[in-house]
Amino acid sequence: MGNRRMRAWLAAWKYRVLAGVAACLLLAGCQGGAAGAETGQASEAPGPSGSAGESTAGQAPYRLGIGYSGGYEEAFPEWAEQVYDRTDGNVEIFLYGDNVLGEGADMLQAVQNGTLSMMGSSTSVHTGLVPEAAVLDIPACFEEYIQPYQVYDGVFYDKLNACYREQGLELIYLRTGEYWILTSSHPITSLEQLQGVQIRTIGASVHDQLYQRLGIGCVSGIGLNGLSYALEEGRVDGIETTYTILRSQNLAEAQPCALESPMFVMGSAIVMNYEIYQSMPSDYQRILKETLKEILDEQQVKMEQEEDARREGLQVSRLSEADQAALRELAQPLLEELTAELDPELLEALVRENGGG
């Protein structure tokens, strides 16, 4: 096994084996030494660009908390490996997955505080700190605003990143992925059939508001590891999920039916503490973002190409045109409430990047 492949394997190994240790450290509050390293304390050694102190952050390990599951996180070991190589070993990223460092909102808070370098998750959990992130939770029946499989690196990205920076955060990567779907054990083919159904949701405010308008009972606070038990015990009838997560959690047999009508799209972001990011030399900043984009863009294309395969064996339903119109009417007040609180230029940039305007 070559050096590159060996280090990638080790990165994946650390991602799983060291995760529990890191979780214990965070829970115990033992962050003093690590936090000091991650805030980029000065060094007398010349940095990579030749000036004293510039390599300080690059010589510290960076911890990335991962709030994804179901294959979304598979590209990160390769990213860590390539960043390590391209910075001559000066930037080493340690991966901690499966939410072992806390739920998405908790990890985002840790990144803001500087006790965690980076985190990756759905943007739905960012809205508590960055209200503007709710722009990616606009219901997907309004296709002029939101579409699946979009990578943002233009004007919209810059404007949203400015909102993150106000909260001490830097967007490293931003995209949309799959549609969120509603799964069940029996086919649901109309809005009427959703009345009274208990769905485990991801807990995003806008999502739950729309589901409640549809007569759905929203149950949040159930982690991925608890989904099978919740289904067996009858706590929920179905799940707000994606095809990828459904497959990875081995729930397709228990939930063989999917309603695929466009209610929401999964927004996804990798976020870094802004001060830590700024402490890095500019070439390291570029490597960090460009390398991740190269890898995740490739993964995104692969996911889009394999979408039909992820549906195989499932009974997939879509709403009629009449139900789609009714869904849009129900969602209209939520759209108006959401957009009224957002910068019109941010919304304009989003529509433009989705091919409108």
N, C-alpha and C positions, 0 to 999 in steps of 0.2 A: 504494500500500500504506500503510495507517494506521500510526501510531506503534506501537500494540500489536502488530500483526502483524509489523511490521519488527523490533522487538526480539525477538519470539519466534523469528523466522527467524534472527536473529543469534545467539541463545542456542543454537539447534540447530547452527548453523555452528561456533560455538566448541566445542560438545560434541564435534564430530568432528575439526576441524582442529587445535585446541590440545592434543588428548589426547596425541599423541606427545611434544610439548614438555614437558608436565607429567610424563609418565613418565620422561623423561630427567632432569628436575630431581630427582625423587624418588630415582631410582637413583644419582644423583651425590651425593645427600645435601645438596643446595643448598636447605635449608628454613629457614635462619635468619631471613631477613626475613619470609617468609610466616608462619612459625610465630609470630613476635612479633605480627604483625597479628591472627592468629586467636585469640590468647589474650586479646584485649580489653584492651590497655594503655590507661591512663587518658588522657582527653582533657579539656582545659579548656573545651571548647565545651559549651553546654547540650545535654542530650539531648532526644529527642522529647517526653518527659514533663515537660521543663522543668528537671530537676535536673542539675547538672554531672556529667559522666562517664558518664551512662547511655546515651549514644548511641555509645560507643566501639566496641563490637562491631558495632553496626549499620552503622558506616562502613567496616568492613573487608570485603573480598570473602570469600565462603565457597566452599570447593571441595567438590563432591559427587562422590565416586567411585561409579560405577554398575557393579554386577556382574551386571546383567540383560542378556538379549538376547532377540530374537524378538518385540519389540513391547511388552514390559513397560515399557521405558524411554521410550516415546513421550510420556508425559504430563509428563515433567520440564521440557521447555522452557516449556510453558504455566505450570507452577508457578513457575519462576524469574521469568517475566514478571509474573505476578500479585503475587508477593511484592515485586518491585521497585516496582510501581505502588502497592501498599497501604502500603508503608513510605516513600513519597515518594523512592525511589531510595537509601535508606539501607542496604538489605540487597540485595546483588547476589550471586547464586549462579552459579558457573561449573560447567559440567557436563563430566565426563570419563567416557566410556562404554567399553563393550566390554572391561572389565577391564584397561585400559591402565595403571592405577595399581597393578596387582597383582591377585592372586586375592582372593576374598572375605575369607579369614582374615587376609591381609596388610593389606588395607584397614581391617579392623576394628581391628587392632593400631595402625595409623596414627591412626585416630580416637581410640582410647584415649590415645595419646601426645600428641594435639593437633597432629600434623603434617598432618592432614587433618581438615576440619571435619565432614563427613558421609559416609556410605556407604549404599548400598542393595544388598541381596542376599537370597538365600535364608537363612532362619534356620538351616539345617543347618550352615553354616560358622561359626556363632557359638559353638558349644558348647565350643570350646577355651577361650574367655574367660568365657562365661556358660553353665555347665552346664545351668542351668534351661531354656535355649532348646530343649533336646532334647524338651521337652514337646510341641512341634509336630512331632516326628518319631515320635510314637507311631503304629504301623502303622494304616492307615486301615480295616482290617477291624474295628477297634474303634471303630465309628461314634459311640459315646457320648462318646468323647474328641475326635475330630477329624473335621471335615467340610470339603469344599471351599467356597470363596467366602464365607468368614466375615470380617467386619471387626471387630476387637476394640478397643473404647474404653471398656469398663466395668471391673468389678472385676478380671477376669483380666488385662486390660492393666495396670492399676495395680500388681498384685502382681508381674507379670513385669518391669515397668519398674523396680520397686524392686530387683530382682536386677541389672538392667543398671546402675542407678545405683551399686551397690556396686563396679562395675568402671569407674566414671568415664564412663559412657555414658548417653544419654537416648534412649528410644524416641520417635521422631517419628510413626511410623505402623506398624501391625501388622495383618497379615491372612493368610488362607490363600487360595490360588488354585486352579489346576487340580490334578487328580490327576497324579502321576508315572505314566507308562506305560512298558512295555517294548516296543520295536519290533524287528522282524526282517524278513528278506527272504522268509521262508516262514511260514505261519500257525502260531502256537503257541496251542493251545486247552486245554491241561491242565497241571497242575503237573509231571506226569511228563515232558512234552516239554521242560521247562526244564533237566533234568538234563544237565550238560556244556556248556550254552550259555555262550559268553563274552560278557559284557555290559559295555559302558563305563558305569560308574556315576559319580555325582557325588562319590563318596568319603565320604559321610556314614556314620559308624560303624554306627548302628542299621540303616540301609539295607543295608549290605554284610553285616552279621550275619544278617539275614533271608534275603537272597539266597543266602548260603552254605548256610544250612539247607535251602534249596530245591535245592541242587546246582548253583547258578549259579557260574561263574567270574567274579569281579569284577575289572575292569580300570579303574583310576582314573588320574588324571594326564594325561588327554588333553583338551586345551582344545577349545572349540567349533570353532575354526578347523581343528583337526586331525581332526575326526570323519570327513570324507569320505575322507581318506587312510588312516585306521585301518581303515575298512570295505573300501576297495579292496585294501589289503595283507593283509586277512584277520586283522588283529590282534584284531578283535572281530566277533561275529556280529550283535550288536544294541546298542541304546542305552537307557539310562534317561533319559527326556526327557519333555517335554510336547508336546502337539499344536502349541502356538504356536512352540516352539523348533524342532521338526521342520520346520515350514513355513518358518520364517525362514532356516534353514540349507540349504534346498533339498535335503533328504534324503528326502522322501516317495517319490521314485521308487526310490531304493536300498533304502528301508525301508518298503515299502507295507503291512506288517502290524503291528497293534498289539494287545497284550494289555492290556486296560483294567481288569482287576480291581483293587479298591482296596487297594493295598499301602501307598502313602504319598501324602500331600497336600503340595503345595509351600507351605511357610511363607515369608512375605516380610516384611521389616522395613526401615525407614529409620531409621538410628541417627546420633546427633550426639554430639560430645564434650560431656560434662556441664558442664565449666567454661565452655566457649564458650557453650553454651546458657544457663547461668545468668548470663552477663555481658550478655545481651540484655535490653532492657526487657521487662516482662511483656506489653505489647501486641504486641511483635514476636514473642514466643514464641507467643502465641495465633494471630497471623496465619500464622506458619510452619506450625503444626499444622493449623489449620482449613482453610487454603487447600489444603494437600496432601490432606487428607481429602476435601474436596469434589471435587477433580479425580480422585483415584484411586478413590473410591467410584463415580464415574460410569464410569470405565474398567472397573472390576470388573463392573458390571452389563452393560456392553457385551460384555465377554469371555464372561460366562456366557450371554448371549443368542446369541452367535456360535459356541458350542461345537459344535453340530451341523455348521456349515459347515466347521470345522477338521477334522472327521472325513471329509469328502467325499473319495471316491477311495481311501480306505484300507479295508483289510479288518480290521475291528475284532472281536476275540474277547473273551469274558468267561468266567470260570471257572464250572463247574457248582456247584450248591449243595453237593455232596459235597466238591469241591475247596476251596470257600470255607470249609467247616468245617475241613478239613485245614489250610488256611492259618492260620486263627485258632488252631488247636491248636499249630502250629509257632511262631507269634508270641507265644503266651502267656508263655513264660519271659522273652522280651525285654520284654514289657509289665511283668511283675512286677519285673524288675531295674531298669527305668527308673523306674517309679513309686515304688519303695522309696527312691530317692535324692531324691525331690522333695517339696516341702512339700505336705501333704495339702490345705491350704486353696487352694493354687494349682491343684491338680487338681480340687478341688470347684468352683472358680470356672469352670474351663474346661468342665466337664461342664454346669454351669448355663447358660453362654452358648451351648452347642450345643443347648439345648432340653431337657436332662435334669435330673433332680434338682429 
